[in-house]
Amino acid sequence: MVDERAINEYSHENVFEETYRQVQANPNDVDALYHLADLYDRQGHYQEAVEAFGKVIELDPDRGYAYFKMGTAYSRMNQPEKAVEVLRQAAEHLPKNPVVLNNLGIAYGKMDRLDEEIAAFNKALEIRPRYSSARFNLALIYLKKGDRQSALAQYEALKEFDVTMADELKKKIGADN
């Protein structure tokens, strides 16, 4: 049997091993550390990702995407309080990034803080009005609050630019139009 790593020097294992070695050789190499944290995150090793992103932030406190990725990892670990704290910092560093705000809204939702969730989704939509996920998520919150009319308004907007997602939303709303 042939070792795939010997054939493909860019295999996932080789990239991880090389990045890990770079960080071991120079623990203050913020770019290598960020890459390692991202690899942990992509593998679903969220605790290791959080720890590595924390080190990145210690070395480079202005690296907004490290906060974003760390907050998302906390959310995936079902730690919404920590996710909100870190994603709010990410939003300060990346104020025009609607994905950060969408993820912040999701984290608020896990804590049943619906008004803050709605505000985060609305802010994401101010930045990118055709952001399908934020519009879909906002409609679901309106449904949760019993505001079918507002959910339908999101459906009407969504079907103008994302028919597939609008159809999925229509099923959830139970819309006849």
Buried (B, 14 or more C-beta within 10 A) or exposed (E): EEEEEEEEEEBEEBBBEBBBEBBEEEEEBBBBBBBBBBBBBEEEBBEBBBBBBBBBBEBBEEBBBBBBBBBBBBBBBEBBEBBBBBBBBBBEBBEEBBBBBBBBBBBBBBEEBBEBBBBBBEBBBEBBEEBBBBBBBBBBBBBEBEBBEBBBBBBEBBBEEBEEBBEBBBEEBEBEE
